[in-house]
Amino acid sequence: MRLLLIEDDEKIGGFIAQGLRQEGHVVDWSRNGEEGLGLALDAKLDAAIIDLMLPGRDGLSVIRELRERRQKVPVIILSAKSDVEDRVKGLSVGADDYLTKPFSFAELLARLHALVRRSSGSGEVARQLSFEDLTLDLESRRVTRAGQSIELQAREFGLLVYLLRNPGRVLSKTMILEHVWNYSFDPQTNVVDVLVSRLRRKIDRDFPAKLIHTLRGVGYVLRKE
């Protein structure tokens, strides 16, 4: 799933973003209500997780603006406020669900899946990503190419999920750092180059058609030769 998290608490936000990414989801994380609203309006999202107490613009205002602009993205409110009155207010402005802090990550994940199932009307969330003869199963974490099993480490798996969700799109080092490691770009680091090199060896080495390509000075892209 492509998810948006709007949460200004670094500890809670980092915990949620890391957990969702480890589950194979793409997560955009904003610490500011105004910025988060912009991301929600610009991106095609499967769901959004929005805290109520935010700098810039509060969570209720963000949700109200989304609904006024007829954005139908499913929204879960995440808040320390547990009163019935607060829940009713959140749902009345357009949120689809309300989860109070502290919370179980497993419950948050289950609620997200339930929301996406309901909004898509399909009854289930897609569990497989594929491109050409490359297939990744998000549930079993099994990766195959042309029927041949490929063993990946956690970071390699996360990068492959990101590539498979964005075929044909050039992903910069900054984008990969933010989505796979969740930290800002350091021009001196080569961790992205090393990770891409490891993944490319496993995905492309034994096959004539190469799928992971480098655009020097720009980034990386998943595409046919």
N, C-alpha and C positions, 0 to 999 in steps of 0.2 A: 504494500500500500504506500501511496505518497501521502505523508502526514505533515501537518503543521502543528508545532507546539509553541504556544505563547505563554511563557513562564519566566518571571524575573528572578526567582530564587535559583542561584547557581547550583546548589546541591541537589535540589529536587529536579530541576530541569536536566542536569547532567545525568542523573539516575534514570529518568524517563527516556531521554534521547538515546543513551547507550543501550538500554534494554530493548527498545524498539528496533534499533539498528541491528542488534545481535539476532533479532527475530527475522531479519531480512527486509525490513521496511526502510524506505527513504524518508528521512526526517529533516525538515527545515525548522530551526529553533530560533525564535525571536524573544528578546528580553523586554520588549517595549510594545505597548498596545498600538501605537500609531504605525510603527514599522510592521507589526504583525498583521494589521489590517491590510496594509499594502501588499504583503505577501499573499494573503488570502484572496485578494481580488485579482492578483496577477497570475497565480499558479492554478493548475488543474489538480485539485486535491481529492483524496478519498475521504478524509476526515480531518477535523481540527480539535485540539485539546487546548482549552483556554482558561487561564487563571482569572479570577475576578479583580484582585488588587494588583494593578499594573501601573508603571510609570507611563506618562505620555497620554494614555487613554485607557480607561478601565475596561475590564472584560465585557461587562454588560453593554457598554457603548459600542464595542467592536462587533458583538453579535447583532445588536440592533441595526447597525450600519450594513452588515452583510445581508440581513434579511430585507432591509429597505431597498437594497440593490438587487434583490431577487437571487442572491447566491444561495444555492440549496445544499452546500457542503454540510454533512452531518457534524454537529458540534457537541463535545462533551465539556461541561464546565468542571474545573478542578478547583476546589476552594476549601479553606479552613472553616468557612461559615456553614454550619450544619442545621440551622433553624429551618423549620418548615417554610416560614415566610421567605427566607432567602432562596430556598429551592424553587418555590412557586414563582418568584420574581425572575429567576434565571430561565426557567422553562417558558415563562410567558413572553419573554423578549425574543424567543426563537431557538434556544438550546434544545437539543434532543435528549440529553442525559445529564446527570449531575452526580459527581463523585466527590466525597469529602475526604480531606486530609486528616490523619494519615490513611493511606490506602494500600491495598495489595496490588503489586504490578500485574499479577495474573488476572485479577479482576478487571483492571484497566484494559488489558489486552483483550479479554473476552468481550467486554462492552464495546470496544472498537470494532471487533469482528462482527458483533451482532448489529451494530449501527450500519456498517457497510453492507451487510447482507440485506438488511431492510431497505436501504436506500437504492441498492442496485436491483432489488426484486429478484435476484438470481437464486437466493437461498444459500449461497456459499461464497466464500472469498476464494479467488483464484489461488491455487497452491503451486502452480508451475509457471516458470518463466522459460522461454525458449527463443533461440535465434539460429537459423539454419539447422545444423545437426547437433547443436549444443542445447542441453536441457538441464534446468535446475529445479529441484523440488524443494519448496520452502519448508514443508512440514518435516520431511525425512532428512533434509539437508544433503540429499544425494545429487551429485553432478555427473552427467554423462555426456560424451560426445561420440556420435555415430555408434551408440550402444556401449561404448567403452567407459567404465567407471573411472572417475577422477577424484582423488582425495585432496581436499583443500583445508588449509588452516582457517581459523576464524576471520582474520583480516582479509585473506584471499577470497573467502566466501562473500564477505560484505562488499568488497570491491566488485566482484562478479555480479552480484545482485544489482548494484548501482549501474553498471554497464548495461545489463540486460533490460533494465527499466528505461534506459535512454539510448536505444540503438540508433546509430547514425548521428548522434549528438556529440560534439567535441566537449570533453570534460577536462577542465583545467586542473592543475595541481591544487590550487586553492579549493576548488569545489570538492575534490576527492578528500583532501585533508579534513574539511568541514563535515563531510558525510560519513567517512570511515573512521576517522580519529576524533572528530569533534574538537579541533583546535585551529587557531588562526594560522595563516600562512607564514612560514619562516623561509626567506629566500635561500638560506644556507642549508636547509635540510634536504636530504635525498631519499627520505623514507618512501615517498610516492614512487620514485623511479625504481627503487629496490622491489617494492611490492608488485608493481606492474610487471617487472622483469620475471619475478617468481611465478606470477599467475600466467603470463604468456608462455613460459616454458611448459607448464602443465596443460594449458588449453590448446596451444598451437604446435608444439614441438613435433608430435607424431602424426600430424595431419598436413596434407598438401595445401589446403586452403587456410590462409591465415585470417583470423578474425579480429585480433586486437592490434591496433595500429597507432603509431606515434606520429604526431604532427609537431615537429621540432619547434620549440618556443611557444607552442599553443596549448597542447595537451594530448589526450588520448581519446580514441573513438573505437566503438565496436561496429564493424561493418564488413561486408564481403570485399575481397580483393578486387 
